[in-house]
Amino acid sequence: MIKSSKKTIDFGFRLVSKEDKTNLVGTVFHSVALKYDLMNDLMSFGIHRLWKRFTIESSGVRYNQRVLDLAGGTGDLTEKFSRLVGEKGEVILADINDSMLHKGREKLRDLGVVGNVNYVQANAEELPFPDNYFDCIAIAFGLRNITDKNKALCAMYRVLKPGGRLVVVEFSKPINKLLNKAYDVYSFYMLPVMGQVIVNDANSYRYLVESIRMHPDQETLKLMMENAGLEHVSYINITGGIVALHKGFKF
Ligand SMILES: C[S@@+](CC[C@H](N)C(=O)[O-])C[C@H]1O[C@@H](n2cnc3c(N)ncnc32)[C@H](O)[C@@H]1O
């Protein structure tokens, strides 16, 4: 088991300095940005769309609200939130990576999503928003890429309004041993090959698979959210725990 220390952190199965991790993750998403959506559909057989729909339904977002789609990448959640909050609401798509943000902005403009969406390049660890600002923060498949997850969770807590909620949807630990084995075979052997063929970059997809294995399991993430101050934290396993949706509130 790879153990991070005060100075080092996991980047997939390697230990690197914290600064290097942030840069290496940046390189991954600069490299995959153009074909990110296509790869998501191919790798998950389209199932990521259902995971995201479930996330939106679980968020409880309503008309007029202010929502942060954090590590929002190419904006799948933002598109749906934008329609839910309506013209008097606001959605901020924030991501650290300008290639992903650029791709997201282009895609949403083509889909006619304009008016109530703003784009912010920001590190989740140091959110450039006032305290008590958002009704809801959603982070989809972003948390495991963040260097200091605890710091980022505290930053999310700070910018949530009292009564607001944080929804984290992320790859997690399958609960069934057989499913886990099949999932391992598929992801360790197939995904880097698909990455090589489609994006000409096997390494980024090797990182993706390894980062999923290094991410805290369901109970650990629940504890991390509680330690950041969130209350009534609960989670639901989706697709047998391949993905888990955690939800917590600020009171
Ligand atoms: C796997 S993508 C998920 C994108 C989108 N949320 C989705 O579900 O399709 C992960 C995103 O996290 C972003 N990211 C990584 N580290 C970040 C950080 N420290 N702060 C903000 N965004 C970050 C990446 O740039 C990338 O766009």
PDBQT file of the ligand as one rigid body, heavy atoms in Angstrom, charges set to zero:
ROOT
HETATM    1  C1  LIG A 301     -12.488  13.482 -14.432  1.00  0.00    +0.000 C 
HETATM    2  S1  LIG A 301     -12.693  15.214 -14.708  1.00  0.00    +0.000 S 
HETATM    3  C2  LIG A 301     -14.380  15.461 -14.254  1.00  0.00    +0.000 C 
HETATM    4  C3  LIG A 301     -15.053  16.539 -15.066  1.00  0.00    +0.000 C 
HETATM    5  C4  LIG A 301     -16.560  16.666 -14.872  1.00  0.00    +0.000 C 
HETATM    6  N1  LIG A 301     -16.886  17.006 -13.506  1.00  0.00    +0.000 N 
HETATM    7  C5  LIG A 301     -17.274  15.402 -15.275  1.00  0.00    +0.000 C 
HETATM    8  O1  LIG A 301     -17.838  14.750 -14.403  1.00  0.00    +0.000 OA
HETATM    9  O2  LIG A 301     -17.252  15.060 -16.451  1.00  0.00    +0.000 OA
HETATM   10  C6  LIG A 301     -11.808  15.900 -13.352  1.00  0.00    +0.000 C 
HETATM   11  C7  LIG A 301     -11.689  17.404 -13.399  1.00  0.00    +0.000 C 
HETATM   12  O3  LIG A 301     -11.124  17.841 -12.161  1.00  0.00    +0.000 OA
HETATM   13  C8  LIG A 301     -10.349  18.989 -12.461  1.00  0.00    +0.000 C 
HETATM   14  N2  LIG A 301      -9.443  19.258 -11.326  1.00  0.00    +0.000 N 
HETATM   15  C9  LIG A 301      -8.377  18.538 -10.943  1.00  0.00    +0.000 A 
HETATM   16  N3  LIG A 301      -7.802  19.100  -9.869  1.00  0.00    +0.000 NA
HETATM   17  C10 LIG A 301      -8.535  20.204  -9.560  1.00  0.00    +0.000 A 
HETATM   18  C11 LIG A 301      -8.441  21.204  -8.548  1.00  0.00    +0.000 A 
HETATM   19  N4  LIG A 301      -7.485  21.160  -7.632  1.00  0.00    +0.000 N 
HETATM   20  N5  LIG A 301      -9.362  22.186  -8.536  1.00  0.00    +0.000 NA
HETATM   21  C12 LIG A 301     -10.334  22.237  -9.462  1.00  0.00    +0.000 A 
HETATM   22  N6  LIG A 301     -10.468  21.323 -10.451  1.00  0.00    +0.000 NA
HETATM   23  C13 LIG A 301      -9.585  20.309 -10.498  1.00  0.00    +0.000 A 
HETATM   24  C14 LIG A 301      -9.641  18.605 -13.745  1.00  0.00    +0.000 C 
HETATM   25  O4  LIG A 301      -9.067  19.701 -14.400  1.00  0.00    +0.000 OA
HETATM   26  C15 LIG A 301     -10.762  17.920 -14.506  1.00  0.00    +0.000 C 
HETATM   27  O5  LIG A 301     -11.463  18.817 -15.314  1.00  0.00    +0.000 OA
ENDROOT
TORSDOF 0
